Amino acid sequence: MRALLAGLVLLATPAAAQEWRPERPMTIVLPYAPGSAADGYSRAMGEHFTRALGQPVTVINRDGASGTVGMRFVAQAAPDGLTLGITPMTPVVVQPHMVRNLGIGPESFSPVCGIAENVLGVVVRADSPFRSLRDLVTAGRPLSYGSPGPNSLPFLGVWRMQRAAGGTFEHLPFRGDPPAMTEVLAGRLDFAAVVTASASGQIGSGALRLIGVFSDRRHPDFPDVPFARELGIDAVQLSYVGMYAPRATPEPALAALERACRESLETPAFRDVARRLNVVTQYRSRADFTAMVQAEYAAFGVILPELGVRPE
């Protein structure tokens, strides 16, 4: 009898009550075009979620409007833990300050975990005469470049560079890094501002050259490439990728998703993709990542007006 009562008490404990498993297939939304680094490692994460949570996980791309199309889809999904978004912070902490009535912001989501630092940088074609960020700002002529869209973090990196050191640049927006890099390789753009991991294959093959990064340190996989401040250019633009669920997702679901996220970053499949694509993995707990999202949103609320940016 005592054993039976002990078992009943155990079943009633919060730990048991908080166990959560999805009842239907899950979807991970990437709000940018296929071919990015996040595209690769998100699929490795999805495979682990399938094993850990017992339901198939489909990874889909819903690109457009600097990531806000896909993240609006996530925000409007049912808060049941079945629809998740993996994205850089741009659509969540930057775009709400830049687009009137955007309909999404930090309050639209329940952050799940931080996944990686997106080191932002500039790539040129292998035969380009430009060897450094300093060369771009002293070119003496207008240069054309592509980015994942106006107000994206790579775009803001170039903007900061121009504001700090000068230069004349014509910006062409694209739906993600790969289309911009294609135009650079074709010789139709002078450079592209990208997440360096998205360009790692072309850099490794010698088709593109990485000439500078907007981080506060050198990229661990490209230690010979200087960051902007080393060249006397005060242009630091950080970017972090994380997983988000819709606002009001239940705590038991968030706890299970956070655990699966942490575990997925330790799997051989994820590590292989991260190593191959030069992803700077940096796990952050739900609490830490939520605090970062809130802090970055508040910071951009001050920084963007100082840069002369107004909502459109």
N, C-alpha and C positions, 0 to 999 in steps of 0.2 A: 504493500500500500504506500509506504514511504517513497519507494522508487517511482511509483506511478505519479504521486503528487509532485515529486521533484521534476519529473518530466514535463508535467503540465505547467509548472512554474517556469521552466526553461523556455517552453513554447511561447509564454507570455512576455518574455523579456524584450526590451527594445531591439537588441541585436537581431533576434529572430524576426521581429515584426518588420525590420527595415530591409530584409532581404528582398531584392527586386530582380525580376527577369522580364524581358520584353515578351509580349504575347504574340507579336506579329513581326514580320521583317522590318529591318531598320534602314534608314537612308542617311548617308553623309553627303552634304552639299558642299561643293567647292565653288566659290563665286567668281572664278576666273577661267580662262580658256584652258583646254587640255594641254599637257606638255610641260607644266611647271614642276618644280621640285615637290611642292605640296601635293600635286597630283600623284606622284610616285609614292611618297611615304604614307599618304592618306589611305591608299589601297592596302598597303601592308598593315596599317592600323585596323582597317575594316576586316581583314582576315582574322586578326586576333579577337576582335569584338565578336565575330561569328563563333569562334571556338569558346570564348569565355562566357558569352551570354546566351548562346544556344539558338540564335536566329540569324538568317542570312542578312548580310549588310551589303547594300548597293551604294556605290560611290558615283555621284552624278555631277556634271558641270553645269552651272547656271550663271553664265558670265554676263557682264554689262554694267555700265555706269559705275566704274571703279569699285566693283564688288558689291554694290548695294542691291542689285537685282536678286542675287542669290541669297544674301543675308536677309532681305525682306521676306523671301520665301520661308526661310527658317523661322523668323520672328512670327510669321502668321500661321505656322504649323501648330497642331495641337500640342500642348505641353505634357506629353506622355513619355518623353524620353526616346521616341522612335525616330525623330528627325533632328539631326545635328549639323552644325556648320563648322568647317575648318577654314580659317582665314587669317591673313594678317590683320592688324588692328585697324587699318584704314577705314573700312566701312562702318566700324563701330565707334571709333573715337575721333576721326577726322571729318568724314563726310557730313555728319550731323551739324557741324559748325559752318559748313560751306554750301549746303543746299537747303533752301527754305522748305519747310513742310516735308522733310525726307520721309518721315514716318517710322524711322528706327533710330536707336541710340543705345547707350549702355543699359538703360532701363528696360529695353526690349528683350534682354537675354539673361540667362543664367550661365555664367562662365563655368566650364567644366575643368579645364586644365590648360596650362601653357605647354607648348610642344617644342618650339625651337626659336632661335634668333634668326631672323632674316637679315643677313648682312647685305646692305644695299651698295651697289657700285656702278661703275661706268665701263662698258665694253665697246671696243672698236674692232674693225676688221683687221686681219693680220697685217695687211699692207698699209694700214693707216699711218700717216706721218705723226699722229698724236701719240705721245709716249706717257703722258701724265695728265692729271687734272689741271695742273698749271698751264700745260700747252693749250688746253681748251679755252681758258679764260684770257689767254694772250694771243689767240689765233689771228686777231686783226681783221676778221671777216665773220659774217653771220654763219653759224653752224646749225644744222638740223639734227634733231634727235627725237627718239620715241620713248614712251614710257607706258605703263599700264593705264594711264588716264590722268586727266587734270586732277590735281589734288591728291593723287596717290602718293605714297611715301617715297618711292623713287623720284617722282616728279618734284616733291618738296626738297629732296636732297640736292637736285640741280638748282632749284630755286634758291636755296640757302647759299650754294656755291656762287651763283651769279650775284646775289646780294652782298656777299662778303668780299668777292674778288673781281667782279665785273664779268665781261664777256657778253656776247650777243647770240642768243639761241632762239631758234624757231622750233616750237614743240608740236609734235604730231601724236595724238593719243591712239592707243591700241587696246584691244581686249586681252591684256595679259602680256607677259614677257616674250613668249615665242614669236608672235607676229612682228614685234619691233626688232628682234634680233634677225629675223629673216630679211627685213628691209636693210639692215646694216650689212649683212652678208652680200646682198644684191648691189650694194653700192649706192643705194638711194637715200641713206641717212649717214650722217657723220659718226653718230654714236647712239647708244641706247642706255638708258638708266634702268637697271634691272635688279632683281634679287640675284645675287651672284650664284646661288645654287642652281637657278634655272639655266644659267649659261655654262655650268661646269663642263658639260659634255663638249661644247664647242671650244671652250678654253683649253680643255685637255687635248683636243684634236689639233689645236693650233689654228683653227679657223677664226677665232676671236681672241683678242687680248684684253685682259682686265687691267685697267690703267689707274684705278683708284677706288677706294671705298669710303662710305660716309659713316662708318662706325667710329667708336672711340678707341679702337685698337686695330691692329692688323688681323686679317682673316687667318685663322690657324692653318688653313689649307693652301693659302697663297701668301706666305710670309714675306715674300720679296716685294709685294705690292703695298705702297704706302697708303695710309689713310689721310684724309684731307688736311687735318690739323698739322700733320707732319710737314706739309708743304706750305704752311702759313695761311691756309684757307679755313676759316672758322665755319665749317659746314659739317655738323654732326646730325644725322637723322637715323634714329634707331627704329627697328621694326621687330615685332614679336608675333609669332603665329600661335593661335590657340584654338581650342574647341569650345563651341557654344551650343547650348540648348535654348529653346524658347523660354521666356519669362514664365514663372510659376510652375516650372517642372518640379514634381514632388522631390523632397529631400532623399527618400530611399533610392529613387532613380538616379539622382545626381551623384550620390555616394557610390553606387555601382558603376556608373559611367566614369567617374574619376579614377576608381580603382583599375578599370579596364584600360583607361588611357595610360596610366602609369606603367602598367604591365606591358602594354603594347610597345612602348619605347625601349623595352629591354629584350624584345624578341630578336632572334637572328635575322628575320626578314626585314624588320625596320632598320636594324643596324647596318645591314648590307646596303639597303637603299640610301640611307643617310651617308654612309661612307662613299658610295659611288657618286652621289650627287652633291657631295661637299656640304651637307646640311649641318649646321651648328646646333646640335640637339641641346635643349635646355628645358628640362621638365620643371614646371611650377605647379604647386598644389592649387586646388580650387580657391582656397582663401587668398593665397599669394597672388594668383592670376586675377582674381576679382579686384583686389586692391590696386594692382597695376593698371587694369582697364579704367578704373575710376580716376586714378591719378593722371593717366595719359589724357583722358577726356578733359579733365580740368586744365591741364597744361596747354593743350591745343586751343582751349577757349581763350587763353591769354596770348599765346604765341602767334596764332593766325592773324588776329587783328593787328598785332605789331608788324607783321609782314605785309600789311595792306590788304589782306584778304577779307572780303565781305560776303555774306551769304547771297547766293544768286537764285 
